Structures are given as structure tokens and as C-alpha cells.
Amino acid sequence: CPVQSSCVAYATGTVAELPQKSPKKPPQALWIHYLVAVDPVGNTLMLPRKGGGIWAGLYTFPSLERPSAELAEGSVLLEAQKIWPDQVGQVTLLHEAPVVHRLTHRLIRAFFWRVELHRALAGGYSPSAAQNLPMPVLMAEWFSAQKNPYFWDSNYTP
């Protein structure tokens, strides 16, 4: 080897152990609380994501992203009222367990909240139209898991 005289690995007898891979960083945890707005006729609102990243331009429900899991129903209600002033009725967590989605750099846990609205949504989508929009895999998997779309029924009470 031409650099053997100045090689630290050769001098310390560790040539066979080097180079070493840097340890992998664990994925960053992210909790997303999706607001599944449902108006009186059963339509919902999905919006294209703005900005960069792999989900840019894909449709998702309005969401609240948090660094921890905890988000009380009252907090969701307040956030929903900011988005839809004077329209929000009942807010219900659809599933206790989060939907888990792993990316190389992120571990996403998503909760879906049904937000009942009193007035029709401008630009709302029917459930079947919403399901056909381009969306992230996480969202598509959630849609396909909804065997009984009770959350679209404005007369549903858990």
C-alpha cells in the first residue's frame, strides 16, 4: 500500500476492521392527526399538499402534525373550528390505534378524526371521488381499510 507508512489502521493492526459504516440514525417519529371533515351530504375535504417533499401535490385530509401522540379531543375541536369557523359539530376519533407508516427517515403514526360539519363543504368530494384522488400510500391504505364507511354518514353517532 502506498500510504502504509502513515496509515493509522496499519500501525494499530485494525486494517481488517476498517472502514466501518456509520451507525444508522433511527427514523424520526411524527404523529399526524387527520381531520376527516364530513358535511351534511356526506362529502369530505381533501387538499393537495403544498411545499416540497415526497407528498407534495398529493391529496390528504387537513392535518395537525405533532412531535408526540397526545392530542385531546378538545384540542382537535379547537383546531377544526379554526379551519371551519361556526360549522363544527361533533368530533370523534375513528380508531383508537394509529395507522403506522414507515419511511426510511420517518416513523409516522396517524390518527383519523371525524369532524361533523353543519354546512356543505365548498369543493368537497364524495367518498368515492376522494378515494380516486392521487394520495400518499398511508392515506390510500386507510381508505382501503374502511369496509363500513360509517364515518361518512352524518347521522352516525358512536
CYANA upper distance limits for C-alpha pairs under 8 A (distance plus 0.5 A):
  3 VAL  CA      7 CYS  CA      6.52
  4 GLN  CA     10 TYR  CA      7.05
  7 CYS  CA     11 ALA  CA      6.81
  8 VAL  CA     12 THR  CA      6.59
  9 ALA  CA     13 GLY  CA      6.35
  9 ALA  CA     14 THR  CA      5.37
  9 ALA  CA     15 VAL  CA      5.45
  9 ALA  CA     18 LEU  CA      7.93
 10 TYR  CA     14 THR  CA      6.83
 10 TYR  CA     15 VAL  CA      6.11
 14 THR  CA     18 LEU  CA      7.16
 26 PRO  CA    105 HIS  CA      7.89
 27 PRO  CA    103 LEU  CA      8.18
 27 PRO  CA    104 THR  CA      7.05
 27 PRO  CA    105 HIS  CA      5.00
 27 PRO  CA    106 ARG  CA      4.98
 27 PRO  CA    107 LEU  CA      6.24
 28 GLN  CA    105 HIS  CA      6.63
 28 GLN  CA    106 ARG  CA      5.11
 28 GLN  CA    107 LEU  CA      6.44
 29 ALA  CA     67 PRO  CA      7.32
 29 ALA  CA     68 SER  CA      8.38
 29 ALA  CA    106 ARG  CA      6.36
 29 ALA  CA    107 LEU  CA      5.35
 29 ALA  CA    108 ILE  CA      6.57
 29 ALA  CA    109 ARG  CA      8.32
 30 LEU  CA     65 GLU  CA      7.56
 30 LEU  CA     66 ARG  CA      6.77
 30 LEU  CA     67 PRO  CA      5.87
 30 LEU  CA     68 SER  CA      7.44
 30 LEU  CA    106 ARG  CA      7.43
 30 LEU  CA    107 LEU  CA      6.66
 30 LEU  CA    108 ILE  CA      5.39
 30 LEU  CA    109 ARG  CA      6.85
 31 TRP  CA     65 GLU  CA      6.33
 31 TRP  CA     66 ARG  CA      5.66
 31 TRP  CA     67 PRO  CA      6.57
 31 TRP  CA     68 SER  CA      6.52
 31 TRP  CA     69 ALA  CA      6.15
 31 TRP  CA    108 ILE  CA      6.26
 31 TRP  CA    109 ARG  CA      5.35
 31 TRP  CA    110 ALA  CA      6.22
 31 TRP  CA    111 PHE  CA      8.22
 32 ILE  CA     63 SER  CA      6.97
 32 ILE  CA     64 LEU  CA      6.20
 32 ILE  CA     65 GLU  CA      4.98
 32 ILE  CA     66 ARG  CA      6.71
 32 ILE  CA    108 ILE  CA      7.61
 32 ILE  CA    109 ARG  CA      6.79
 32 ILE  CA    110 ALA  CA      5.19
 32 ILE  CA    111 PHE  CA      6.78
 33 HIS  CA     63 SER  CA      5.95
 33 HIS  CA     64 LEU  CA      5.54
 33 HIS  CA     65 GLU  CA      6.83
 33 HIS  CA     66 ARG  CA      8.42
 33 HIS  CA    110 ALA  CA      6.25
 33 HIS  CA    111 PHE  CA      5.27
 33 HIS  CA    112 PHE  CA      6.36
 33 HIS  CA    113 TRP  CA      7.53
 34 TYR  CA     61 PHE  CA      6.26
 34 TYR  CA     62 PRO  CA      6.44
 34 TYR  CA     63 SER  CA      4.83
 34 TYR  CA     64 LEU  CA      6.97
 34 TYR  CA    110 ALA  CA      7.61
 34 TYR  CA    111 PHE  CA      6.58
 34 TYR  CA    112 PHE  CA      5.29
 34 TYR  CA    113 TRP  CA      6.50
 35 LEU  CA     61 PHE  CA      6.43
 35 LEU  CA     62 PRO  CA      5.99
 35 LEU  CA     63 SER  CA      6.22
 35 LEU  CA     64 LEU  CA      8.44
 35 LEU  CA     80 ALA  CA      7.96
 35 LEU  CA    112 PHE  CA      6.71
 35 LEU  CA    113 TRP  CA      5.54
 35 LEU  CA    114 ARG  CA      6.69
 35 LEU  CA    115 VAL  CA      6.76
 36 VAL  CA     44 THR  CA      7.16
 36 VAL  CA     45 LEU  CA      7.81
 36 VAL  CA     61 PHE  CA      6.56
 36 VAL  CA     62 PRO  CA      7.99
 36 VAL  CA    112 PHE  CA      7.08
 36 VAL  CA    113 TRP  CA      6.16
 36 VAL  CA    114 ARG  CA      5.24
 36 VAL  CA    115 VAL  CA      6.24
 37 ALA  CA     43 ASN  CA      8.36
 37 ALA  CA     44 THR  CA      5.68
 37 ALA  CA     45 LEU  CA      6.62
 37 ALA  CA     61 PHE  CA      8.45
 37 ALA  CA    114 ARG  CA      6.46
 37 ALA  CA    115 VAL  CA      5.05
 37 ALA  CA    116 GLU  CA      6.47
 37 ALA  CA    117 LEU  CA      7.17
 38 VAL  CA     42 GLY  CA      6.01
 38 VAL  CA     43 ASN  CA      6.05
 38 VAL  CA     44 THR  CA      5.37
 38 VAL  CA     45 LEU  CA      8.20
 38 VAL  CA    114 ARG  CA      7.48
 38 VAL  CA    115 VAL  CA      6.56
 38 VAL  CA    116 GLU  CA      5.62
 38 VAL  CA    117 LEU  CA      6.39
 38 VAL  CA    151 PHE  CA      8.28
 38 VAL  CA    152 TRP  CA      6.57
 38 VAL  CA    153 ASP  CA      8.45
 38 VAL  CA    154 SER  CA      7.44
 39 ASP  CA     43 ASN  CA      5.97
 39 ASP  CA     44 THR  CA      7.01
 39 ASP  CA    116 GLU  CA      6.71
 39 ASP  CA    117 LEU  CA      5.27
 39 ASP  CA    118 HIS  CA      6.83
 39 ASP  CA    119 ARG  CA      6.51
 39 ASP  CA    120 ALA  CA      5.68
 39 ASP  CA    121 LEU  CA      6.63
 39 ASP  CA    154 SER  CA      7.55
 40 PRO  CA    116 GLU  CA      8.44
 40 PRO  CA    117 LEU  CA      7.23
 40 PRO  CA    118 HIS  CA      6.79
 40 PRO  CA    119 ARG  CA      6.86
 40 PRO  CA    120 ALA  CA      6.66
 40 PRO  CA    154 SER  CA      6.23
 41 VAL  CA    120 ALA  CA      7.48
 41 VAL  CA    154 SER  CA      7.83
 42 GLY  CA    126 SER  CA      7.12
 42 GLY  CA    127 PRO  CA      8.09
 42 GLY  CA    152 TRP  CA      5.68
 42 GLY  CA    153 ASP  CA      6.51
 42 GLY  CA    154 SER  CA      6.82
 43 ASN  CA    120 ALA  CA      8.21
 43 ASN  CA    121 LEU  CA      7.57
 43 ASN  CA    124 GLY  CA      5.86
 43 ASN  CA    125 TYR  CA      5.55
 43 ASN  CA    126 SER  CA      5.04
 43 ASN  CA    127 PRO  CA      7.02
 43 ASN  CA    152 TRP  CA      7.86
 44 THR  CA    121 LEU  CA      7.67
 44 THR  CA    124 GLY  CA      5.61
 44 THR  CA    125 TYR  CA      5.74
 44 THR  CA    126 SER  CA      6.87
 44 THR  CA    127 PRO  CA      7.49
 44 THR  CA    130 ALA  CA      8.07
 45 LEU  CA     61 PHE  CA      6.80
 45 LEU  CA     62 PRO  CA      8.11
 45 LEU  CA    121 LEU  CA      7.63
 45 LEU  CA    123 GLY  CA      7.56
 45 LEU  CA    124 GLY  CA      5.34
 45 LEU  CA    125 TYR  CA      6.58
 46 MET  CA     59 TYR  CA      6.23
 46 MET  CA     60 THR  CA      5.65
 46 MET  CA     61 PHE  CA      5.08
 46 MET  CA     62 PRO  CA      7.26
 46 MET  CA    124 GLY  CA      7.92
 46 MET  CA    125 TYR  CA      7.89
 46 MET  CA    130 ALA  CA      7.52
 47 LEU  CA     58 LEU  CA      8.40
 47 LEU  CA     59 TYR  CA      5.54
 47 LEU  CA     60 THR  CA      6.08
 47 LEU  CA     61 PHE  CA      6.77
 47 LEU  CA     62 PRO  CA      7.39
 48 PRO  CA     56 ALA  CA      7.76
 48 PRO  CA     57 GLY  CA      5.35
 48 PRO  CA     58 LEU  CA      5.56
 48 PRO  CA     59 TYR  CA      4.67
 48 PRO  CA     60 THR  CA      6.90
 49 ARG  CA     55 TRP  CA      7.09
 49 ARG  CA     56 ALA  CA      5.52
 49 ARG  CA     57 GLY  CA      5.45
 49 ARG  CA     58 LEU  CA      6.17
 49 ARG  CA     59 TYR  CA      6.61
 49 ARG  CA     60 THR  CA      7.40
 50 LYS  CA     56 ALA  CA      6.03
 50 LYS  CA     57 GLY  CA      6.69
 51 GLY  CA     56 ALA  CA      6.36
 52 GLY  CA     56 ALA  CA      5.84
 55 TRP  CA    135 MET  CA      8.33
 55 TRP  CA    136 PRO  CA      6.77
 58 LEU  CA    133 LEU  CA      8.50
 58 LEU  CA    134 PRO  CA      5.98
 58 LEU  CA    135 MET  CA      5.17
 58 LEU  CA    136 PRO  CA      6.79
 59 TYR  CA    133 LEU  CA      7.05
 59 TYR  CA    134 PRO  CA      6.47
 59 TYR  CA    135 MET  CA      5.27
 59 TYR  CA    136 PRO  CA      7.84
 60 THR  CA    135 MET  CA      6.88
 60 THR  CA    136 PRO  CA      8.08
 60 THR  CA    139 MET  CA      7.43
 69 ALA  CA    109 ARG  CA      8.48
 71 LEU  CA     75 SER  CA      6.82
 71 LEU  CA     76 VAL  CA      7.47
 72 ALA  CA     76 VAL  CA      7.01
 73 GLU  CA     77 LEU  CA      6.65
 73 GLU  CA     91 VAL  CA      7.52
 73 GLU  CA     92 THR  CA      8.00
 73 GLU  CA     93 LEU  CA      8.27
 74 GLY  CA     78 LEU  CA      6.77
 75 SER  CA     79 GLU  CA      6.74
 76 VAL  CA     80 ALA  CA      6.53
 76 VAL  CA     91 VAL  CA      8.02
 77 LEU  CA     81 GLN  CA      6.63
 77 LEU  CA     88 VAL  CA      8.19
 77 LEU  CA     91 VAL  CA      6.79
 78 LEU  CA     82 LYS  CA      6.96
 79 GLU  CA     83 ILE  CA      7.12
 80 ALA  CA     84 TRP  CA      6.50
 80 ALA  CA     85 PRO  CA      8.33
 80 ALA  CA     88 VAL  CA      7.40
 80 ALA  CA    115 VAL  CA      7.95
 81 GLN  CA     85 PRO  CA      5.32
 81 GLN  CA     86 ASP  CA      7.34
 81 GLN  CA     87 GLN  CA      7.76
 81 GLN  CA     88 VAL  CA      6.53
 84 TRP  CA     88 VAL  CA      7.02
 87 GLN  CA    117 LEU  CA      5.67
 87 GLN  CA    118 HIS  CA      5.51
 87 GLN  CA    119 ARG  CA      6.71
 88 VAL  CA    115 VAL  CA      7.30
 88 VAL  CA    116 GLU  CA      6.44
 88 VAL  CA    117 LEU  CA      5.21
 88 VAL  CA    118 HIS  CA      6.82
 89 GLY  CA    115 VAL  CA      7.51
 89 GLY  CA    116 GLU  CA      5.58
 89 GLY  CA    117 LEU  CA      6.08
 89 GLY  CA    118 HIS  CA      7.02
 90 GLN  CA    115 VAL  CA      6.66
 90 GLN  CA    116 GLU  CA      5.85
 90 GLN  CA    117 LEU  CA      8.40
 91 VAL  CA    113 TRP  CA      7.12
 91 VAL  CA    114 ARG  CA      6.17
 91 VAL  CA    115 VAL  CA      5.15
 91 VAL  CA    116 GLU  CA      6.84
 92 THR  CA    113 TRP  CA      5.98
 92 THR  CA    114 ARG  CA      5.63
 92 THR  CA    115 VAL  CA      7.17
 93 LEU  CA    111 PHE  CA      7.97
 93 LEU  CA    112 PHE  CA      6.69
 93 LEU  CA    113 TRP  CA      4.93
 93 LEU  CA    114 ARG  CA      6.77
 94 LEU  CA    111 PHE  CA      8.29
 94 LEU  CA    112 PHE  CA      6.24
 94 LEU  CA    113 TRP  CA      6.05
 94 LEU  CA    114 ARG  CA      6.79
 94 LEU  CA    151 PHE  CA      8.06
 95 HIS  CA    111 PHE  CA      7.65
 95 HIS  CA    112 PHE  CA      7.42
 96 GLU  CA    111 PHE  CA      8.34
 97 ALA  CA    111 PHE  CA      8.01
 98 PRO  CA    109 ARG  CA      5.97
 98 PRO  CA    110 ALA  CA      5.60
 98 PRO  CA    111 PHE  CA      5.52
 98 PRO  CA    112 PHE  CA      8.48
 99 VAL  CA    109 ARG  CA      6.05
 99 VAL  CA    110 ALA  CA      5.49
 99 VAL  CA    111 PHE  CA      7.03
 99 VAL  CA    138 LEU  CA      8.34
 99 VAL  CA    142 TRP  CA      8.03
100 VAL  CA    107 LEU  CA      7.82
100 VAL  CA    108 ILE  CA      6.26
100 VAL  CA    109 ARG  CA      5.11
100 VAL  CA    110 ALA  CA      6.92
101 HIS  CA    107 LEU  CA      6.63
101 HIS  CA    108 ILE  CA      5.58
101 HIS  CA    109 ARG  CA      6.90
101 HIS  CA    110 ALA  CA      8.44
101 HIS  CA    138 LEU  CA      6.72
102 ARG  CA    106 ARG  CA      6.67
102 ARG  CA    107 LEU  CA      5.23
102 ARG  CA    108 ILE  CA      6.66
103 LEU  CA    107 LEU  CA      6.62
103 LEU  CA    108 ILE  CA      8.30
114 ARG  CA    151 PHE  CA      6.99
116 GLU  CA    154 SER  CA      7.47
120 ALA  CA    124 GLY  CA      8.27
125 TYR  CA    129 ALA  CA      6.23
125 TYR  CA    130 ALA  CA      5.87
126 SER  CA    130 ALA  CA      6.48
127 PRO  CA    131 GLN  CA      6.62
127 PRO  CA    152 TRP  CA      7.91
128 SER  CA    132 ASN  CA      7.06
129 ALA  CA    133 LEU  CA      7.31
131 GLN  CA    140 ALA  CA      7.78
131 GLN  CA    143 PHE  CA      7.08
135 MET  CA    139 MET  CA      6.70
135 MET  CA    140 ALA  CA      6.83
136 PRO  CA    140 ALA  CA      6.83
137 VAL  CA    141 GLU  CA      6.48
138 LEU  CA    142 TRP  CA      6.83
139 MET  CA    143 PHE  CA      6.76
140 ALA  CA    144 SER  CA      6.72
141 GLU  CA    145 ALA  CA      6.70
142 TRP  CA    146 GLN  CA      7.18
149 PRO  CA    153 ASP  CA      7.95
150 TYR  CA    156 TYR  CA      7.03
151 PHE  CA    156 TYR  CA      7.49
